[in-house]
Amino acid sequence: MDQETEKNLKTDDLKKKAKRYEAIKLIVGITESVLSFVVLLLFLLGGYSVQLRDYVQGITANPYWQFLLYSAILGAGLSVITVPFSFFSGFYLEHRYGLSNQTIFGWLWEKTKTFLVGLVVILPVALIFYFLLLHYPKTWWLWISIVLFIVSVILGRIAPQVILPLFYKFEPIDNPELKERMERLAKNANFRLQGVYRFNMSKDTKKANAAFTGMGKSKRIIIGDTLLENYSVDEIEAVFAHEVGHYWHKHLHKLLIWGTVETFVGFYLVALLYQWLLGLMGFHSPADLAALPLITLILTIYTLIVSPISNTLSRHCERQADRYAVEHSSDPLALATALEKLSAQNLTDAEPHPLVEFLFHSHPSVQSRVRMVREFVEKERMEMAKDK
């Protein structure tokens, strides 16, 4: 067997492995969502929600303590379903496919930190939500949408400096050549670079990634050590240029606007349907604890409907950022090789079914992105040849 044939066989095996890996993760995710939805629906229709409401009302007369107790007990019950799925997908499957560096204790600690951080953020928002239901039963949807917008902006500002360091160690990039290229790209895009940081992604995974994070003065680009240590300077520059492209095209602001519209419209529609269903199901107040699962169920359906639209917008933004990277990188083809290496390293299905891509993927397929890069470079070469 010659080297080329052996290489092709290895590539085919890797593609099949990636397809199996992503198919399992997708099936697990869908199964978890459907099962959680059905259990919550049965909990509501079977009268168990009323029983839980009556139980917590027998413990305390304070409506906010009642709300917290009801939510905690229901959340604990649902976690019996979700935690096994999370363990299978986030720990077992990652180890089975050789992608994780975590011990079981490391995984549990990261999950605990995630839960605690989420609790700090969600608890005050949840209490405000219930306050609005109690005191503004007609317009609660408007005020909670405003609250969520404010919270999302605050999180966008503080995440790079407050939240992310709880999970990873960040250090400035110290490669002089790479730093010079990054500063040039940032200057060309009028991007006031607050910093380019490497983070110890390898403590958890063998995967590689980079991201544009933060808003305003806190914006920065972060690059995983797994990417910095395994990719050429040209490839890292291309990945960085892709992230700068997001800034140049103002994708963060556009996605924030879309997310805000999605939230306001969603809660308005949820409020209308919720108010209609309350009477049909025998509930008399929007703040009735036993009726609250209805809001979650309606929101789940709404999210299912609008997610493909959000993903379509996200894929459009990714294509624009790819184009920017190709046009501004030292080596235009470096993005293609970087994407192919990332696909192999992360076990990404490079050719997902079009329907799967439309419904679930926030990024275009790797195959289509690589094809776009190569076609653009070829077109540029042909135009240069004509000019000569």
C-alpha positions in Angstrom: 0.0 0.0 0.0 1.5 3.4 -1.1 1.6 6.4 1.3 -1.1 8.3 -0.6 -3.6 5.3 -0.3 -2.7 4.9 3.4 -3.3 8.6 4.0 -6.7 8.5 2.2 -7.7 5.5 4.3 -6.8 7.2 7.5 -8.7 10.3 6.4 -11.8 8.2 5.6 -11.6 6.5 9.0 -11.3 9.9 10.7 -14.4 11.2 8.8 -16.4 8.1 9.8 -15.3 8.5 13.4 -16.3 12.2 13.5 -19.7 11.3 12.0 -20.3 8.7 14.7 -19.2 11.0 17.4 -21.4 13.9 16.4 -24.3 11.7 15.6 -24.2 10.2 19.1 -24.0 13.7 20.7 -26.9 14.9 18.6 -29.1 11.9 19.5 -28.2 12.2 23.2 -29.0 16.0 23.1 -32.3 15.5 21.4 -33.3 12.6 23.7 -32.5 14.6 26.8 -34.6 17.6 25.5 -37.5 15.5 24.5 -37.5 13.5 27.7 -37.3 16.6 29.9 -40.1 18.2 28.0 -42.4 15.1 28.3 -41.6 14.7 32.0 -42.4 18.4 32.7 -45.6 18.1 30.7 -46.7 15.0 32.6 -45.7 16.7 35.9 -48.1 19.6 35.0 -51.0 17.6 33.5 -50.8 14.9 36.1 -51.5 17.3 39.0 -48.1 16.9 40.5 -47.4 20.6 40.0 -50.4 21.5 42.1 -49.4 19.0 44.8 -45.9 20.6 44.9 -47.4 24.0 45.1 -49.6 23.0 48.0 -46.6 21.4 49.8 -44.4 24.5 49.7 -47.3 26.7 50.7 -47.6 24.6 53.8 -44.0 25.3 54.7 -43.9 29.1 54.4 -46.4 31.9 53.7 -43.8 34.1 52.0 -44.5 33.9 48.2 -40.8 34.3 47.3 -39.7 31.5 49.6 -42.5 29.4 48.1 -41.2 30.2 44.6 -37.6 29.3 45.5 -38.6 26.1 47.2 -40.9 25.0 44.4 -38.2 25.8 41.8 -35.5 24.0 43.8 -37.5 20.8 44.2 -38.6 20.8 40.6 -35.1 21.5 39.4 -33.7 18.7 41.6 -36.2 16.3 40.1 -35.4 17.3 36.6 -31.7 17.0 37.3 -32.2 13.2 37.9 -32.9 13.1 34.1 -30.4 15.6 32.8 -27.3 14.8 34.9 -26.9 11.2 33.4 -27.1 12.6 29.9 -24.6 15.4 30.8 -22.2 12.8 32.2 -22.6 10.5 29.2 -22.1 13.3 26.6 -19.7 15.5 28.5 -17.4 12.9 30.2 -17.9 9.3 29.0 -18.2 10.1 25.3 -15.3 12.6 25.3 -13.1 9.9 26.9 -14.3 7.2 24.6 -13.3 9.2 21.6 -10.0 10.3 23.1 -10.9 14.0 23.4 -10.9 14.6 27.2 -8.1 15.3 29.6 -10.4 15.5 32.6 -10.6 13.1 35.6 -14.0 12.4 37.0 -13.3 14.7 39.9 -12.2 17.4 37.5 -15.4 17.1 35.5 -17.5 17.2 38.7 -15.6 20.3 39.9 -16.1 22.1 36.6 -19.8 21.3 36.7 -20.0 22.5 40.3 -18.4 25.8 39.4 -20.8 26.2 36.4 -23.8 25.5 38.7 -22.6 28.0 41.3 -21.9 30.8 38.8 -25.2 30.1 37.1 -26.9 30.3 40.5 -25.4 33.7 41.2 -26.7 35.0 37.9 -30.0 33.2 37.7 -31.3 33.6 41.3 -31.8 37.4 41.3 -33.2 37.2 37.7 -35.7 34.5 38.8 -36.8 36.5 41.9 -37.3 39.6 39.7 -39.3 37.4 37.3 -41.6 36.2 40.0 -42.0 39.7 41.4 -43.1 40.9 38.0 -45.6 38.0 37.7 -47.1 38.9 41.1 -47.3 42.7 40.6 -47.5 43.2 36.8 -49.5 40.2 35.5 -50.3 42.0 32.2 -46.9 43.4 31.3 -44.5 41.1 33.0 -43.2 39.9 29.7 -42.0 43.4 28.7 -40.2 44.1 32.0 -38.5 40.7 32.2 -37.3 41.1 28.6 -35.7 44.5 29.6 -34.1 42.8 32.6 -32.7 40.0 30.5 -31.3 42.5 28.0 -29.5 44.5 30.8 -28.2 41.3 32.3 -26.8 40.1 28.9 -25.0 43.4 28.4 -23.5 43.3 31.9 -22.4 39.6 31.4 -20.8 40.6 28.1 -18.8 43.3 29.8 -17.6 41.3 32.8 -17.3 37.7 31.4 -13.7 38.0 30.1 -12.4 39.5 33.4 -14.6 38.0 36.1 -16.3 34.8 34.9 -14.0 33.1 32.4 -10.9 33.3 34.8 -12.9 31.1 37.2 -12.5 28.3 34.7 -9.3 29.0 32.9 -5.9 30.6 33.4 -5.3 33.5 31.0 -1.9 34.8 29.9 -0.8 37.3 27.2 0.5 35.8 24.0 4.3 36.0 24.2 5.3 35.0 20.6 6.8 38.2 19.1 6.2 37.3 15.5 2.6 36.3 16.2 2.0 39.3 18.4 3.3 41.6 15.6 0.9 40.0 13.0 -2.0 40.3 15.4 -1.3 43.9 16.2 -1.2 44.7 12.4 -4.5 42.9 11.8 -6.1 44.8 14.7 -4.8 48.1 13.5 -6.2 47.5 10.0 -9.6 46.8 11.4 -9.6 49.8 13.8 -9.9 47.3 16.6 -8.6 48.6 19.9 -7.0 45.5 21.0 -7.3 45.1 24.8 -5.3 42.0 24.6 -4.8 38.6 23.0 -4.6 35.9 25.6 -3.8 32.2 25.6 -5.8 30.0 28.0 -5.1 26.5 29.3 -7.8 24.7 27.3 -5.7 21.6 27.5 -6.5 21.1 31.2 -9.9 19.8 30.1 -9.7 18.7 26.5 -7.6 17.9 23.5 -9.9 20.0 21.3 -8.7 23.5 20.0 -10.6 26.7 19.8 -10.4 30.5 19.7 -13.0 33.2 20.4 -13.8 36.9 20.4 -15.2 37.8 23.8 -16.4 40.8 25.8 -17.9 44.1 25.0 -16.6 47.7 25.1 -13.3 48.0 27.0 -13.4 44.4 28.0 -13.3 43.0 24.5 -10.4 40.6 23.8 -9.5 37.6 21.7 -8.7 34.3 23.5 -6.8 31.4 21.9 -6.6 27.9 23.4 -3.1 26.5 24.1 -4.1 23.4 22.2 -4.3 25.6 19.1 -1.2 27.7 19.7 1.0 24.7 20.2 -0.1 22.6 17.2 -0.6 25.1 14.4 1.7 27.2 12.3 2.0 30.9 12.7 0.2 31.4 9.4 -2.7 29.2 10.6 -2.9 31.0 14.0 -2.9 34.3 12.2 -5.8 33.2 10.0 -7.8 32.1 13.0 -7.1 35.4 14.7 -8.1 37.2 11.5 -11.4 35.3 11.5 -12.1 36.6 15.0 -11.1 40.2 14.0 -13.6 39.8 11.1 -16.4 39.3 13.6 -15.4 42.7 15.1 -15.1 44.4 11.7 -18.6 43.3 10.6 -20.0 44.2 14.1 -21.4 40.7 14.5 -21.5 40.9 18.3 -23.8 43.9 18.1 -25.9 42.4 15.3 -26.4 39.2 17.2 -27.2 41.1 20.4 -29.9 43.0 18.5 -31.3 39.8 17.1 -31.2 38.1 20.5 -33.0 41.1 22.0 -35.7 41.0 19.3 -36.0 37.3 19.8 -36.4 37.7 23.6 -39.0 40.5 23.4 -41.1 38.7 20.7 -40.7 35.4 22.5 -41.9 36.6 25.9 -44.8 38.5 24.3 -46.0 35.4 22.5 -45.4 33.3 25.6 -47.5 35.7 27.7 -50.4 35.6 25.3 -50.4 31.8 25.1 -49.8 31.5 28.8 -52.7 33.8 29.7 -55.0 31.8 27.4 -54.0 28.4 28.7 -54.3 29.5 32.4 -58.1 29.6 32.1 -58.3 26.4 30.2 -56.3 24.5 32.8 -58.1 26.0 35.8 -55.4 28.4 37.0 -56.5 31.8 38.2 -53.3 33.8 38.3 -50.1 34.1 36.2 -48.1 33.9 39.5 -49.7 30.6 40.5 -46.7 28.3 41.2 -48.4 25.3 39.8 -48.8 27.0 36.4 -45.1 28.1 36.0 -44.0 24.9 34.1 -46.3 26.1 31.3 -44.0 29.1 30.7 -41.0 26.7 30.4 -42.9 24.4 28.0 -44.1 27.3 25.8 -40.6 28.8 25.7 -39.1 25.5 24.8 -41.4 25.2 21.7 -40.7 28.9 20.8 -36.9 28.3 21.0 -37.3 25.2 18.8 -39.0 27.3 16.2 -36.6 30.2 16.2 -33.3 28.4 16.7 -32.9 27.5 12.9 -33.3 31.3 12.2 -30.7 32.2 14.8 -28.4 29.5 13.4 -28.8 30.8 9.8 -27.8 34.3 10.9 -24.8 32.9 12.8 -23.7 30.9 9.8 -23.9 34.0 7.7 -21.7 35.9 10.2 -19.2 33.0 10.1 -18.9 33.1 6.3 -18.3 36.9 6.5 -15.6 36.4 9.1 -14.0 33.6 6.9 -14.0 36.0 3.9 -12.3 38.7 6.0 -9.7 36.3 7.2 -8.8 35.1 3.7 -8.5 38.7 2.5 -6.3 39.9 5.3 -4.1 36.9 6.2 -0.5 36.6 5.1 -1.3 33.2 3.6 -4.9 33.2 2.3 -4.9 29.3 2.2 -3.9 29.1 5.9 -7.5 29.4 7.0 -8.4 26.3 4.9 -5.6 24.2 6.4 -6.4 25.5 9.9 -10.1 24.5 9.5 -9.2 21.1 8.3 -6.9 20.5 11.2 -9.5 21.9 13.7 -12.1 19.5 12.2 -9.8 16.5 12.7 -8.7 17.6 16.1 -12.2 18.3 17.4 -13.8 15.4 15.6 -16.1 17.7 13.7 -18.3 16.2 11.0 -17.0 18.1 8.0 -20.0 17.1 5.8 -23.2 17.0 8.0 -26.6 16.4 6.4 -28.0 19.7 5.1 -31.1 19.4 7.3 -28.9 18.7 10.4 -26.8 21.8 9.5 -29.9 24.0 9.1 -31.5 22.9 12.3 -28.6 22.6 14.7 -25.3 24.1 13.4 -24.3 27.7 14.2 -21.3 27.3 11.8 -21.3 26.3 8.1 -19.9 22.9 7.4 -16.1 22.7 7.3 -16.3 21.3 3.8 -18.2 24.4 2.5 -15.9 26.8 4.4 -12.7 25.2 3.0 -14.2 25.1 -0.5 -15.0 28.8 -0.2 -11.4 29.6 0.8 -9.9 27.6 -2.0 -12.3 29.0 -4.6 -11.5 32.5 -3.5 -7.8 32.0 -3.7 -8.1 30.4 -7.1 -10.2 33.3 -8.3 -7.6 35.8 -7.1 -4.8 33.9 -8.9 -6.8 33.8 -12.1 -7.4 37.6 -11.9 -3.7 38.3 -11.2 -2.8 36.1 -14.2 -5.1 38.1 -16.4 -3.6 41.4 -15.3 -0.2 40.2 -16.2 
